[in-house]
Amino acid sequence: MLTSRAHGLALILSRGLHGLSGRGGRLSPGLRLGSSSVRPVATVSAGLGEGASAKAGAREQEAVHSRRYQSHIPSSRLQKLLLASGSALMALYNPYRHDMVAVLGETTGLLAIQKLRDRMQNHPEGFQILQERPRISTTTLDLVKLRELPEGTFGREYVRFLDVNRVTPDSRMPVKFVDDEELAYVIQRYREVHDFMHTLLGMPTNILGTPVNNQSQPIEESNSMRCE
Protein backbone atom coordinates (compact mmCIF):
# COMPACT_ATOMS: atom_id res chain seq x y z
CA MET A 1 0.00 0.00 0.00
CA LEU A 2 2.73 2.46 0.98
CA THR A 3 4.77 1.49 -2.07
CA SER A 4 1.85 2.10 -4.43
CA ARG A 5 1.10 5.46 -2.82
CA ALA A 6 4.74 6.48 -3.06
CA HIS A 7 4.76 5.36 -6.68
CA GLY A 8 1.67 7.42 -7.46
CA LEU A 9 3.06 10.49 -5.68
CA ALA A 10 6.35 10.19 -7.55
CA LEU A 11 4.57 9.90 -10.90
CA ILE A 12 2.40 12.94 -10.17
CA LEU A 13 5.44 14.96 -9.11
CA SER A 14 7.44 13.80 -12.10
CA ARG A 15 4.67 14.62 -14.59
CA GLY A 16 4.09 18.02 -12.98
CA LEU A 17 7.74 18.95 -13.30
CA HIS A 18 7.74 17.63 -16.85
CA GLY A 19 4.95 20.03 -17.72
CA LEU A 20 6.71 22.96 -16.10
CA SER A 21 10.07 22.44 -17.74
CA GLY A 22 8.95 21.01 -21.08
CA ARG A 23 12.20 18.98 -21.21
CA GLY A 24 11.30 15.40 -20.31
CA GLY A 25 10.94 16.01 -16.58
CA ARG A 26 14.35 17.61 -16.08
CA LEU A 27 14.89 21.08 -14.67
CA SER A 28 17.42 23.02 -16.73
CA PRO A 29 19.94 24.10 -15.86
CA GLY A 30 20.76 21.93 -12.83
CA LEU A 31 21.81 23.62 -9.63
CA ARG A 32 25.56 23.67 -9.18
CA LEU A 33 27.63 23.85 -6.02
CA GLY A 34 31.25 24.30 -6.92
CA SER A 35 32.27 21.80 -9.52
CA SER A 36 29.62 19.16 -8.72
CA SER A 37 26.00 19.16 -9.87
CA VAL A 38 22.97 18.51 -7.68
CA ARG A 39 20.53 16.08 -9.32
CA PRO A 40 17.27 17.86 -10.09
CA VAL A 41 14.26 16.81 -8.00
CA ALA A 42 12.37 15.72 -11.10
CA THR A 43 15.13 13.32 -12.09
CA VAL A 44 15.21 11.79 -8.62
CA SER A 45 11.44 11.44 -8.43
CA ALA A 46 11.31 9.95 -11.91
CA GLY A 47 13.93 7.43 -10.85
CA LEU A 48 11.90 6.53 -7.77
CA GLY A 49 8.80 6.16 -9.90
CA GLU A 50 10.56 3.87 -12.36
CA GLY A 51 11.97 1.78 -9.51
CA ALA A 52 8.59 1.40 -7.82
CA SER A 53 6.96 0.61 -11.15
CA ALA A 54 9.56 -2.05 -11.89
CA LYS A 55 9.03 -3.64 -8.47
CA ALA A 56 5.26 -3.61 -8.89
CA GLY A 57 5.62 -5.18 -12.32
CA ALA A 58 7.96 -7.83 -10.94
CA ARG A 59 5.51 -8.68 -8.17
CA GLU A 60 2.68 -8.94 -10.66
CA GLN A 61 4.72 -11.22 -12.90
CA GLU A 62 5.68 -13.35 -9.92
CA ALA A 63 2.02 -13.69 -8.92
CA VAL A 64 1.08 -14.72 -12.45
CA HIS A 65 3.85 -17.33 -12.64
CA SER A 66 2.90 -18.72 -9.20
CA ARG A 67 -0.62 -19.50 -10.42
CA ARG A 68 -1.01 -23.17 -11.24
CA TYR A 69 -4.23 -22.72 -13.25
CA GLN A 70 -6.44 -19.88 -14.46
CA SER A 71 -8.57 -19.37 -11.33
CA HIS A 72 -5.81 -20.23 -8.85
CA ILE A 73 -5.15 -17.82 -5.97
CA PRO A 74 -1.83 -18.70 -4.27
CA SER A 75 -2.08 -18.66 -0.47
CA SER A 76 0.11 -19.54 2.50
CA ARG A 77 -0.81 -21.96 5.29
CA LEU A 78 -1.73 -19.07 7.54
CA GLN A 79 -3.95 -17.59 4.86
CA LYS A 80 -5.65 -20.95 4.31
CA LEU A 81 -6.23 -21.24 8.07
CA LEU A 82 -7.85 -17.81 8.13
CA LEU A 83 -9.93 -18.65 5.06
CA ALA A 84 -11.06 -21.93 6.62
CA SER A 85 -12.04 -20.27 9.90
CA GLY A 86 -13.89 -17.40 8.25
CA SER A 87 -15.72 -19.56 5.71
CA ALA A 88 -16.72 -22.08 8.40
CA LEU A 89 -18.26 -19.36 10.56
CA MET A 90 -20.05 -17.80 7.62
CA ALA A 91 -21.33 -21.18 6.37
CA LEU A 92 -22.73 -21.93 9.84
CA TYR A 93 -24.35 -18.50 9.97
CA ASN A 94 -25.83 -18.86 6.49
CA PRO A 95 -25.75 -22.40 5.04
CA TYR A 96 -26.99 -21.07 1.71
CA ARG A 97 -23.65 -19.33 1.14
CA HIS A 98 -22.39 -21.96 -1.27
CA ASP A 99 -19.32 -19.85 -1.96
CA MET A 100 -18.27 -20.13 1.69
CA VAL A 101 -18.94 -23.87 1.69
CA ALA A 102 -16.74 -24.13 -1.42
CA VAL A 103 -13.86 -22.22 0.21
CA LEU A 104 -14.15 -24.36 3.34
CA GLY A 105 -13.92 -27.53 1.27
CA GLU A 106 -10.86 -26.30 -0.62
CA THR A 107 -8.97 -25.25 2.52
CA THR A 108 -9.80 -28.25 4.74
CA GLY A 109 -10.54 -31.16 2.39
CA LEU A 110 -7.10 -31.87 0.96
CA LEU A 111 -6.87 -35.44 2.29
CA ALA A 112 -10.32 -36.34 0.93
CA ILE A 113 -9.44 -34.86 -2.46
CA GLN A 114 -6.18 -36.80 -2.56
CA LYS A 115 -8.04 -40.01 -1.69
CA LEU A 116 -10.54 -39.40 -4.49
CA ARG A 117 -7.72 -38.64 -6.94
CA ASP A 118 -5.95 -41.88 -5.98
CA ARG A 119 -9.13 -43.87 -6.57
CA MET A 120 -9.53 -42.27 -9.97
CA GLN A 121 -5.94 -43.05 -10.89
CA ASN A 122 -6.50 -46.72 -10.03
CA HIS A 123 -9.69 -46.97 -12.08
CA PRO A 124 -9.56 -47.26 -15.90
CA GLU A 125 -12.32 -44.72 -16.49
CA GLY A 126 -11.12 -42.47 -13.72
CA PHE A 127 -7.60 -42.51 -15.13
CA GLN A 128 -8.96 -41.63 -18.57
CA ILE A 129 -10.90 -38.68 -17.10
CA LEU A 130 -7.78 -37.41 -15.36
CA GLN A 131 -5.97 -37.56 -18.68
CA GLU A 132 -8.70 -35.97 -20.83
CA ARG A 133 -10.23 -33.70 -18.15
CA PRO A 134 -13.73 -33.29 -19.56
CA ARG A 135 -15.88 -30.50 -18.14
CA ILE A 136 -19.61 -30.26 -17.45
CA SER A 137 -20.81 -26.81 -18.47
CA THR A 138 -23.20 -25.02 -20.76
CA THR A 139 -20.56 -25.20 -23.48
CA THR A 140 -20.23 -28.99 -23.29
CA LEU A 141 -23.91 -29.88 -22.69
CA ASP A 142 -26.72 -29.28 -25.17
CA LEU A 143 -29.49 -28.31 -22.75
CA VAL A 144 -31.95 -27.81 -25.63
CA LYS A 145 -31.59 -31.42 -26.73
CA LEU A 146 -31.78 -32.64 -23.13
CA ARG A 147 -35.14 -30.86 -22.75
CA GLU A 148 -36.42 -32.74 -25.82
CA LEU A 149 -35.72 -36.15 -24.26
CA PRO A 150 -38.66 -38.25 -23.04
CA GLU A 151 -40.04 -37.77 -19.55
CA GLY A 152 -38.27 -39.89 -16.95
CA THR A 153 -34.93 -40.01 -18.73
CA PHE A 154 -31.92 -38.81 -16.80
CA GLY A 155 -31.13 -35.97 -19.18
CA ARG A 156 -34.69 -34.62 -19.05
CA GLU A 157 -34.85 -34.87 -15.25
CA TYR A 158 -31.44 -33.19 -14.92
CA VAL A 159 -32.60 -30.20 -16.93
CA ARG A 160 -35.80 -30.08 -14.89
CA PHE A 161 -33.69 -29.98 -11.72
CA LEU A 162 -31.68 -27.07 -13.14
CA ASP A 163 -34.82 -25.18 -14.10
CA VAL A 164 -36.62 -25.72 -10.79
CA ASN A 165 -33.60 -24.60 -8.75
CA ARG A 166 -32.72 -21.78 -11.17
CA VAL A 167 -29.15 -22.93 -11.64
CA THR A 168 -27.01 -23.95 -14.59
CA PRO A 169 -24.04 -26.29 -15.01
CA ASP A 170 -21.90 -23.15 -14.68
CA SER A 171 -23.28 -22.23 -11.24
CA ARG A 172 -20.60 -24.16 -9.37
CA MET A 173 -17.73 -21.93 -8.27
CA PRO A 174 -14.32 -22.47 -9.86
CA VAL A 175 -11.63 -23.84 -7.57
CA LYS A 176 -9.28 -21.16 -6.26
CA PHE A 177 -7.31 -22.23 -3.20
CA VAL A 178 -6.14 -25.76 -4.05
CA ASP A 179 -2.47 -25.45 -5.01
CA ASP A 180 -2.09 -28.74 -6.87
CA GLU A 181 -3.47 -28.38 -10.38
CA GLU A 182 -4.61 -32.00 -10.68
CA LEU A 183 -6.33 -31.94 -7.29
CA ALA A 184 -8.02 -28.71 -8.33
CA TYR A 185 -9.51 -30.52 -11.32
CA VAL A 186 -10.68 -33.40 -9.11
CA ILE A 187 -12.63 -31.13 -6.78
CA GLN A 188 -14.00 -29.19 -9.75
CA ARG A 189 -15.17 -32.47 -11.25
CA TYR A 190 -16.72 -33.41 -7.91
CA ARG A 191 -18.69 -30.16 -7.90
CA GLU A 192 -19.85 -30.50 -11.47
CA VAL A 193 -21.32 -34.00 -10.98
CA HIS A 194 -22.86 -33.06 -7.61
CA ASP A 195 -26.14 -32.01 -9.24
CA PHE A 196 -26.32 -35.38 -10.97
CA MET A 197 -26.71 -36.96 -7.54
CA HIS A 198 -29.41 -34.46 -6.59
CA THR A 199 -31.23 -35.51 -9.75
CA LEU A 200 -30.82 -39.25 -9.22
CA LEU A 201 -31.88 -39.10 -5.56
CA GLY A 202 -34.59 -36.51 -6.09
CA MET A 203 -33.16 -34.37 -3.31
CA PRO A 204 -33.60 -30.57 -3.24
CA THR A 205 -30.74 -28.16 -2.70
CA ASN A 206 -31.71 -27.22 0.85
CA ILE A 207 -30.42 -27.96 4.35
CA LEU A 208 -32.20 -31.31 4.35
CA GLY A 209 -31.43 -32.43 0.82
CA THR A 210 -27.73 -31.62 0.67
CA PRO A 211 -26.65 -33.66 3.75
CA VAL A 212 -28.66 -36.63 2.45
CA ASN A 213 -27.00 -36.17 -0.90
CA ASN A 214 -23.59 -36.11 0.76
CA GLN A 215 -24.31 -39.42 2.45
CA SER A 216 -24.18 -40.95 -1.03
CA GLN A 217 -20.55 -39.90 -1.41
CA PRO A 218 -19.28 -43.39 -2.37
CA ILE A 219 -21.76 -43.37 -5.25
CA GLU A 220 -20.84 -39.82 -6.11
CA GLU A 221 -17.14 -40.70 -6.20
CA SER A 222 -17.99 -43.44 -8.67
CA ASN A 223 -20.06 -40.89 -10.57
CA SER A 224 -17.04 -38.63 -10.73
CA MET A 225 -15.26 -41.39 -12.58
CA ARG A 226 -18.06 -42.34 -14.91
CA CYS A 227 -20.16 -39.33 -15.86
CA GLU A 228 -18.95 -37.71 -19.07
Secondary structure, DSSP 4 states (H G I P E B T S, - for coil): -HHHHHHHHHHHHHHHHHHHH-STT--SSPPEETTEEPPPHHHHHHHHHHHHHHHHHHHHHHHHHH-SSTT-----HHHHHHHHHHHHHHHHH-TT-HHHHHHHHHHH-HHHHHHHHHHHHTSHHHHHHHHH----STTTS-HHHHHTSPTTSHHHHHHHHHHHHT--TT-SPPP-S--SHHHHHHHHHHHHHHHHHHHHHT--SSTTHHHHHHTTHHHHHHHHHH--
